[in-house]
Amino acid sequence: MSKILKPLLLFVLVTFVIWVAVLWHWESTHRDMTVTDIVLYLGVLPLLVFALMLALRWAWRSAAERSAQAAAAAAATPASASPAVPAEEAAARHVTMQLLGAFVASPTGQAPVELLDAAAAGEPRPKPDATLRDDDGMPVIAARIEDLDKEDIDDELEPVIAATRRQQPDASDAAPSEHVVRALTALRKPLAKALQTLQPWHERFAAQQPADTSGPAATSMVRVLIGLPEEWTRFEHAVAQAWVRMLATDAGATSISASRFAFDAQVGTGEQLWLKADQLLQVLSREKREDVVVLAACHSSIGEQAVSALQRQQRLFSTTEHPKGLMPGEAAAALVLAPLQWPPAADGEEKPVHLHRPAVSRRDKSIEAGGRVSADCLRDTLSQALAAGRIEASDVGALVCDADQHTPRSTELFGTTLELLAHLDPTEDMRLIGTGNGHTGVASALLVVAAAAENARSAGKPTVALTLGDAFMRLALLVRPNAPTLS
């Protein structure tokens, strides 16, 4: 319907503008109209202008598609184009990983499908917070997870905090800030669910293997990689890592032995976290290991200290002073990644979706800076992701991203989709989960991939995950509902 309605509305608009201009000109010049004038100027001219606009739009889209095809073709034959690149390295660009599970906690839902539904409905959105105030005493526009019960985590954090204080003598009186505790609380359930997802394969992680067992199954491990916000203190980073280690190795969380776990952390953005996970998976692949990676992240700006920090940086949203600022939010996510050859669960009802390797780039200027908004970085990142997936832009079925609607991020997204993904319907094929969740920091990239994976699974379409939440970093990742066909 939209494919018919949009051209019709454009034709009506063109006709209206031309008629007003022609009639005004005739009136001002007192021209004596003839039948030929009426036919030419009021009939033929609107048709010609409309046809010209359609031709220009077609030419624009064709050029964009040819550019994407050229990039994909160049990436598909790297060995012939650049003899210096080994064939194995070239093929590694196109490998996929299985997503065994994706679990989230956010203001718009506690499951990826709820994020998509909330984005489609446009609700809920950030609203004036009941307790947070800015320096002028005005309510802060924020998105908080309702009914987030911090009491569940207080008892768990107490021994961890005490142990961390002993390890850091200069932090003998330190305590995690309110927003840090809220972030860890949000992560608790997604991480626990991610660990439970591994139960069908618990024998592959057994500490003791039969004597005749050989191969990767005998040495499989669970590698937990957590992303932490850069603005947290060194003490808070240490508390978070120790708490994650305690939660993952707790006997009640999973039957997998603590010796089969390995832990690491990435302080920074969600895009940097994905890069580190991708590098880890490539190293495991070269070493012929079949390990599972649990990728987790959490963030919260719901707290007086976090709000004050945003205001000092002049990044806090304000309807008067900073209408393009950040709206504080909070979220957590945990994804379970496995190599392509990982066996299906014995009772698995649904096949896991497949993620291609991410494309990550950095803008040359902050999206929050003034001046012209360039979409070059995001466009190039998306083109690289499509090349990694060996897919043409016209074959992409949907898009999920964390762009909002009140900052230049929406302009950056529009410029990219208009050029490469103009065939997608903004209402039916695009989901902007950032409009309801606010700023979710390092967790945002994981939320986007989790929601994109759910969309690919439910709709059966290749789906692109795009991240724009950070001021500089951009990520694009292609999600397929099934394993790609080898060619």
C-alpha positions as CSV (number, residue, x, y, z in Angstrom):
1,M,0.0,0.0,0.0
2,S,2.8,2.4,0.9
3,K,4.5,1.8,-2.5
4,I,1.4,3.1,-4.2
5,L,0.4,5.8,-1.7
6,K,3.8,7.6,-1.5
7,P,4.1,8.2,-5.3
8,L,0.5,9.3,-5.5
9,L,1.0,11.8,-2.7
10,L,4.1,13.1,-4.4
11,F,2.3,13.5,-7.7
12,V,-0.5,15.4,-6.0
13,L,2.0,17.7,-4.3
14,V,3.9,18.3,-7.5
15,T,0.7,19.1,-9.4
16,F,-0.5,21.5,-6.6
17,V,2.7,23.4,-6.6
18,I,2.9,23.8,-10.4
19,W,-0.8,24.8,-10.6
20,V,-0.4,27.5,-7.9
21,A,2.8,28.8,-9.6
22,V,1.3,28.9,-13.1
23,L,-2.0,30.4,-12.1
24,W,-0.2,33.1,-10.0
25,H,2.0,33.9,-13.0
26,W,-1.0,34.1,-15.4
27,E,-2.8,36.3,-12.9
28,S,0.1,38.7,-12.4
29,T,0.9,39.0,-16.1
30,H,-2.8,39.2,-17.2
31,R,-2.2,36.5,-19.7
32,D,-5.0,35.3,-22.0
33,M,-5.0,31.6,-21.6
34,T,-5.7,29.3,-24.5
35,V,-6.7,25.6,-24.5
36,T,-3.2,24.7,-25.5
37,D,-1.8,26.7,-22.5
38,I,-4.1,24.9,-20.1
39,V,-3.2,21.5,-21.5
40,L,0.5,22.1,-21.6
41,Y,1.0,23.9,-18.3
42,L,-1.7,22.4,-16.1
43,G,-1.7,18.9,-17.6
44,V,1.6,18.0,-19.3
45,L,4.0,20.0,-17.2
46,P,3.1,18.3,-13.9
47,L,3.4,14.9,-15.5
48,L,6.9,15.8,-16.9
49,V,8.1,17.1,-13.6
50,F,6.8,14.0,-11.8
51,A,8.4,11.7,-14.3
52,L,11.7,13.6,-13.9
53,M,11.6,13.2,-10.1
54,L,11.0,9.4,-10.4
55,A,13.9,9.1,-12.9
56,L,16.2,10.9,-10.5
57,R,15.1,8.7,-7.6
58,W,15.7,5.6,-9.7
59,A,19.1,6.8,-10.7
60,W,20.0,7.5,-7.1
61,R,19.0,4.1,-5.9
62,S,20.6,2.3,-8.8
63,A,23.9,4.0,-8.1
64,A,23.7,3.1,-4.5
65,E,23.0,-0.6,-5.3
66,R,25.8,-0.7,-7.8
67,S,28.2,0.7,-5.2
68,A,27.1,-2.0,-2.7
69,Q,27.4,-4.7,-5.3
70,A,30.9,-3.6,-6.2
71,A,31.9,-3.7,-2.5
72,A,30.4,-7.1,-2.1
73,A,32.1,-8.4,-5.2
74,A,35.5,-7.0,-4.1
75,A,35.1,-8.7,-0.7
76,A,34.0,-12.0,-2.2
77,T,37.2,-12.4,-4.3
78,P,39.9,-11.0,-2.1
79,A,42.5,-13.7,-3.0
80,S,42.5,-12.7,-6.7
81,A,42.3,-9.0,-6.0
82,S,45.1,-9.0,-3.5
83,P,47.5,-12.0,-3.7
84,A,49.0,-11.0,-0.4
85,V,45.9,-12.0,1.5
86,P,45.9,-15.7,2.3
87,A,42.9,-17.7,1.2
88,E,42.0,-18.8,4.7
89,E,42.0,-15.2,6.0
90,A,39.8,-14.1,3.1
91,A,37.3,-16.9,3.8
92,A,37.3,-16.0,7.5
93,R,35.7,-12.7,6.7
94,H,32.5,-14.4,5.8
95,V,32.2,-17.0,8.6
96,T,29.2,-16.9,10.9
97,M,28.6,-17.8,14.5
98,Q,25.5,-19.3,16.1
99,L,23.5,-17.3,18.6
100,L,22.3,-19.9,21.1
101,G,20.4,-17.4,23.3
102,A,19.8,-13.7,23.8
103,F,18.5,-12.2,27.1
104,V,17.9,-8.6,27.9
105,A,16.5,-6.2,30.5
106,S,15.5,-2.7,29.5
107,P,12.8,-0.1,30.1
108,T,10.9,-1.3,27.1
109,G,10.9,-5.0,27.9
110,Q,12.6,-8.1,29.4
111,A,12.8,-10.0,26.2
112,P,14.0,-9.1,22.7
113,V,10.5,-9.5,21.2
114,E,9.3,-6.9,23.7
115,L,11.9,-4.4,22.5
116,L,10.6,-4.9,19.0
117,D,7.0,-4.6,20.0
118,A,7.6,-1.4,22.0
119,A,9.6,0.1,19.1
120,A,6.7,-0.7,16.7
121,A,4.1,0.8,19.0
122,G,6.3,3.9,19.9
123,E,5.7,3.4,23.6
124,P,6.9,3.7,26.3
125,R,9.2,6.6,25.9
126,P,11.5,8.5,28.3
127,K,9.5,10.6,30.7
128,P,10.1,13.0,33.6
129,D,11.6,10.9,36.4
130,A,9.9,10.9,39.7
131,T,13.1,11.3,41.8
132,L,15.9,12.6,39.5
133,R,16.4,16.3,39.3
134,D,18.9,18.5,37.3
135,D,20.8,21.4,38.7
136,D,17.8,23.7,38.2
137,G,15.6,21.4,40.2
138,M,13.6,20.2,37.1
139,P,12.7,16.6,36.6
140,V,15.2,14.7,34.4
141,I,13.7,13.1,31.2
142,A,14.8,9.4,31.7
143,A,13.9,5.8,31.0
144,R,14.3,3.5,34.0
145,I,13.5,-0.2,34.4
146,E,10.4,-0.3,36.6
147,D,10.4,-2.7,39.6
148,L,14.1,-3.1,39.5
149,D,14.6,-4.7,43.0
150,K,18.2,-4.0,44.2
151,E,17.6,-6.0,47.4
152,D,18.2,-9.2,45.4
153,I,21.8,-8.2,44.8
154,D,22.7,-6.4,48.0
155,D,23.6,-9.7,49.9
156,E,25.6,-10.9,46.9
157,L,27.6,-7.7,46.6
158,E,28.5,-7.4,50.3
159,P,31.3,-10.0,50.4
160,V,32.5,-8.9,46.9
161,I,32.8,-5.3,48.1
162,A,34.6,-6.4,51.2
163,A,37.1,-8.5,49.3
164,T,37.7,-5.7,46.7
165,R,38.4,-3.2,49.5
166,R,41.1,-5.5,50.9
167,Q,42.7,-5.8,47.4
168,Q,42.6,-2.0,46.9
169,P,43.9,-0.3,50.1
170,D,43.2,3.1,48.6
171,A,39.5,2.2,48.4
172,S,39.0,1.0,52.0
173,D,35.8,3.1,52.3
174,A,34.6,2.9,48.7
175,A,31.2,1.7,47.7
176,P,29.6,1.3,44.3
177,S,27.4,4.2,43.2
178,E,23.6,3.9,42.9
179,H,23.7,3.6,39.1
180,V,26.4,0.9,39.2
181,V,24.3,-1.2,41.5
182,R,21.3,-0.7,39.3
183,A,23.3,-1.8,36.2
184,L,24.5,-5.0,37.9
185,T,21.0,-5.7,39.2
186,A,19.6,-5.4,35.6
187,L,22.3,-7.8,34.4
188,R,21.5,-10.5,37.1
189,K,18.6,-12.2,35.3
190,P,19.9,-12.0,31.7
191,L,23.3,-13.5,32.8
192,A,21.6,-16.3,34.8
193,K,19.4,-17.2,31.9
194,A,22.4,-17.2,29.5
195,L,24.2,-19.7,31.8
196,Q,21.1,-21.9,32.0
197,T,21.0,-22.0,28.2
198,L,24.2,-24.1,28.3
199,Q,22.6,-26.9,30.2
200,P,21.8,-29.1,27.2
201,W,25.6,-29.3,26.5
202,H,26.8,-29.7,30.1
203,E,28.6,-32.9,29.1
204,R,30.8,-31.0,26.7
205,F,32.1,-28.9,29.6
206,A,32.7,-31.8,31.9
207,A,35.9,-31.4,34.0
208,Q,36.6,-35.1,33.8
209,Q,36.3,-36.7,30.4
210,P,36.4,-40.5,29.6
211,A,39.8,-41.8,28.6
212,D,38.7,-42.4,25.0
213,T,37.2,-38.9,24.5
214,S,39.2,-36.8,22.1
215,G,38.7,-33.6,20.1
216,P,37.2,-30.2,20.9
217,A,34.3,-31.7,22.9
218,A,36.8,-32.8,25.6
219,T,38.2,-29.3,26.1
220,S,35.2,-27.0,25.6
221,M,35.0,-24.0,27.9
222,V,32.7,-21.2,28.7
223,R,34.4,-17.8,28.1
224,V,32.5,-15.0,29.8
225,L,33.3,-11.6,28.4
226,I,31.7,-8.6,30.0
227,G,31.5,-5.0,28.8
228,L,31.7,-2.3,31.5
229,P,31.1,1.5,31.2
230,E,34.3,3.6,31.0
231,E,33.0,6.1,33.4
232,W,32.9,3.7,36.3
233,T,35.8,3.8,38.8
234,R,38.5,1.2,39.0
235,F,36.9,0.0,42.3
236,E,33.5,-0.4,40.6
237,H,35.1,-2.3,37.7
238,A,36.7,-4.7,40.1
239,V,33.5,-5.3,42.0
240,A,31.5,-5.9,38.8
241,Q,34.1,-8.5,37.5
242,A,34.3,-10.3,40.9
243,W,30.5,-10.4,41.1
244,V,30.1,-11.8,37.6
245,R,32.7,-14.5,38.4
246,M,30.9,-15.4,41.6
247,L,27.5,-15.5,39.9
248,A,28.7,-17.6,36.9
249,T,30.5,-20.2,39.0
250,D,27.8,-20.5,41.7
251,A,26.7,-24.1,42.0
252,G,23.1,-23.2,41.7
253,A,23.5,-21.3,38.5
254,T,24.7,-24.2,36.4
255,S,26.1,-27.7,36.7
256,I,29.2,-26.7,34.8
257,S,32.4,-26.8,36.9
258,A,34.0,-23.6,37.8
259,S,37.2,-24.8,36.2
260,R,35.6,-24.7,32.8
261,F,35.0,-20.9,33.0
262,A,37.3,-18.2,31.8
263,F,36.6,-14.5,32.4
264,D,37.6,-11.3,30.8
265,A,36.3,-7.7,30.6
266,Q,36.3,-4.8,28.1
267,V,36.0,-1.3,29.4
268,G,34.6,1.0,26.8
269,T,31.8,1.0,24.2
270,G,29.6,-1.8,23.0
271,E,31.3,-1.6,19.7
272,Q,34.7,-2.2,21.3
273,L,33.2,-5.1,23.2
274,W,32.0,-6.7,19.9
275,L,35.4,-6.3,18.4
276,K,37.0,-8.1,21.3
277,A,34.5,-10.9,21.1
278,D,35.1,-11.2,17.4
279,Q,38.8,-11.4,17.9
280,L,38.4,-14.0,20.6
281,L,36.2,-16.2,18.3
282,Q,38.8,-15.9,15.5
283,V,41.6,-17.0,17.8
284,L,39.5,-20.0,19.0
285,S,38.8,-20.9,15.4
286,R,42.5,-20.9,14.5
287,E,43.3,-23.0,17.5
288,K,40.6,-25.5,16.5
289,R,38.7,-25.0,19.8
290,E,35.0,-25.3,20.3
291,D,34.3,-22.9,23.2
292,V,31.2,-20.9,23.9
293,V,31.4,-17.2,24.5
294,V,28.9,-15.5,26.9
295,L,28.9,-11.9,25.9
296,A,27.4,-9.6,28.6
297,A,27.1,-5.8,29.3
298,C,25.2,-3.5,31.6
299,H,24.7,0.2,32.0
300,S,22.7,2.7,34.0
301,S,22.5,6.5,34.1
302,I,19.7,6.4,36.7
303,G,21.3,7.9,39.8
304,E,22.3,11.3,41.1
305,Q,26.0,10.9,40.3
306,A,25.4,9.7,36.8
307,V,23.0,12.6,36.0
308,S,25.4,15.2,37.5
309,A,28.2,13.8,35.4
310,L,26.1,14.2,32.2
311,Q,25.2,17.7,33.2
312,R,28.8,18.7,33.8
313,Q,29.7,17.4,30.4
314,Q,26.8,19.4,28.9
315,R,25.3,16.1,27.5
316,L,22.1,15.9,29.6
317,F,18.9,16.4,27.7
318,S,17.1,19.6,28.4
319,T,14.2,21.1,26.5
320,T,15.7,24.5,26.7
321,E,19.5,24.3,27.0
322,H,20.3,20.9,25.4
323,P,17.4,19.7,23.3
324,K,19.8,17.3,21.6
325,G,21.3,15.9,24.8
326,L,21.2,12.3,26.1
327,M,18.2,11.0,28.0
328,P,19.5,8.7,30.8
329,G,18.5,5.1,30.5
330,E,19.6,1.7,31.8
331,A,19.8,-1.8,30.3
332,A,21.6,-5.1,30.4
333,A,22.0,-8.0,28.0
334,A,23.7,-11.4,27.8
335,L,24.2,-13.3,24.5
336,V,25.5,-16.8,24.1
337,L,27.7,-17.3,21.0
338,A,28.9,-20.6,19.6
339,P,31.0,-21.6,16.6
340,L,29.4,-22.7,13.4
341,Q,30.1,-26.4,14.0
342,W,28.5,-26.3,17.5
343,P,26.0,-29.2,17.7
344,P,22.3,-28.6,18.1
345,A,20.6,-29.3,21.4
346,A,19.0,-32.7,21.7
347,D,15.6,-31.1,22.4
348,G,16.1,-28.0,20.4
349,E,12.8,-26.9,18.9
350,E,14.2,-23.8,17.0
351,K,17.4,-23.5,15.0
352,P,19.7,-20.7,16.2
353,V,20.1,-17.6,14.1
354,H,23.5,-16.9,12.6
355,L,25.5,-13.7,13.0
356,H,28.1,-12.5,10.5
357,R,31.2,-10.8,11.7
358,P,30.8,-7.2,12.7
359,A,32.0,-4.1,10.8
360,V,33.1,-1.4,13.2
361,S,34.2,2.2,12.3
362,R,34.8,5.5,14.1
363,R,33.4,8.8,13.0
364,D,35.9,11.6,12.5
365,K,33.7,14.0,14.4
366,S,31.3,13.4,17.3
367,I,27.7,13.1,16.3
368,E,26.9,15.5,19.2
369,A,29.1,18.2,17.8
370,G,27.5,21.1,15.9
371,G,27.6,21.5,12.1
372,R,26.7,19.3,9.2
373,V,25.8,15.8,9.9
374,S,27.7,13.3,7.8
375,A,26.5,9.7,7.2
376,D,29.7,8.6,5.5
377,C,31.0,6.5,8.4
378,L,27.7,4.7,9.0
379,R,27.2,4.1,5.3
380,D,30.7,2.7,4.8
381,T,30.3,0.5,7.9
382,L,27.0,-0.9,6.6
383,S,28.6,-1.6,3.2
384,Q,31.4,-3.5,4.9
385,A,28.9,-5.6,6.9
386,L,26.9,-6.4,3.7
387,A,30.2,-7.4,2.0
388,A,31.1,-9.7,4.9
389,G,27.7,-11.3,4.6
390,R,27.9,-11.6,0.8
391,I,24.5,-10.1,0.4
392,E,23.2,-7.3,-1.8
393,A,21.6,-4.3,-0.1
394,S,18.3,-5.0,-1.9
395,D,18.1,-8.5,-0.2
396,V,18.1,-7.0,3.3
397,G,14.7,-7.6,4.8
398,A,14.8,-5.4,8.0
399,L,16.8,-3.1,10.1
400,V,17.1,-2.7,13.9
401,C,19.1,0.2,15.5
402,D,19.4,2.3,18.6
403,A,19.0,5.7,16.9
404,D,16.8,8.2,18.7
405,Q,14.5,10.8,17.2
406,H,15.7,14.0,18.9
407,T,19.4,14.1,18.0
408,P,21.4,14.2,14.7
409,R,21.6,10.4,15.0
410,S,18.2,10.2,13.2
411,T,19.6,12.4,10.4
412,E,22.7,10.1,10.1
413,L,20.4,7.0,9.9
414,F,18.1,8.6,7.4
415,G,21.0,9.5,5.1
416,T,22.4,5.9,5.2
417,T,19.1,4.1,4.7
418,L,18.0,6.5,1.9
419,E,21.2,5.6,0.0
420,L,21.5,1.8,0.7
421,L,18.2,0.6,2.1
422,A,15.7,2.7,0.4
423,H,13.5,-0.3,-0.3
424,L,12.8,-0.8,3.4
425,D,9.5,0.6,4.7
426,P,10.2,2.8,7.8
427,T,7.0,1.6,9.5
428,E,7.1,-2.1,8.8
429,D,10.8,-2.9,8.3
430,M,12.7,-0.6,10.7
431,R,12.7,-0.7,14.5
432,L,14.4,2.1,16.5
433,I,14.7,0.6,20.0
434,G,16.7,3.6,21.2
435,T,13.7,5.9,21.2
436,G,12.2,4.1,24.2
437,N,15.3,3.0,26.1
438,G,17.2,6.3,26.3
439,H,21.0,6.2,26.5
440,T,22.1,2.7,27.4
441,G,25.8,3.0,26.9
442,V,27.9,-0.2,26.5
443,A,24.7,-2.4,26.7
444,S,23.2,-0.7,23.6
445,A,25.0,-2.8,21.0
446,L,24.0,-6.0,22.6
447,L,20.4,-4.9,22.8
448,V,20.4,-4.1,19.1
449,V,21.9,-7.4,18.1
450,A,19.5,-9.3,20.4
451,A,16.5,-7.5,18.9
452,A,17.8,-8.0,15.3
453,A,18.3,-11.7,15.9
454,E,14.7,-12.0,17.2
455,N,13.4,-10.1,14.1
456,A,15.4,-12.3,11.7
457,R,14.1,-15.5,13.5
458,S,10.4,-14.4,13.6
459,A,10.2,-12.7,10.2
460,G,12.6,-15.2,8.4
461,K,14.5,-12.3,6.8
462,P,18.1,-11.2,6.8
463,T,18.2,-8.3,9.3
464,V,20.8,-5.6,9.8
465,A,21.8,-4.5,13.3
466,L,23.1,-0.9,13.4
467,T,24.4,1.0,16.4
468,L,24.5,4.8,16.6
469,G,24.2,5.3,20.4
470,D,27.9,6.2,20.9
471,A,29.1,9.6,19.9
472,F,31.9,8.2,17.7
473,M,31.7,4.4,17.2
474,R,29.5,2.7,14.6
475,L,28.8,-1.0,14.2
476,A,26.9,-2.9,11.5
477,L,26.2,-6.6,11.7
478,L,24.2,-8.9,9.5
479,V,21.9,-11.5,11.1
480,R,20.5,-14.5,9.1
481,P,17.6,-16.6,10.2
482,N,19.5,-19.7,9.0
483,A,23.1,-20.7,8.2
484,P,24.2,-19.1,4.9
485,T,24.5,-21.3,1.9
486,L,28.1,-22.0,1.0
487,S,29.2,-21.1,-2.5
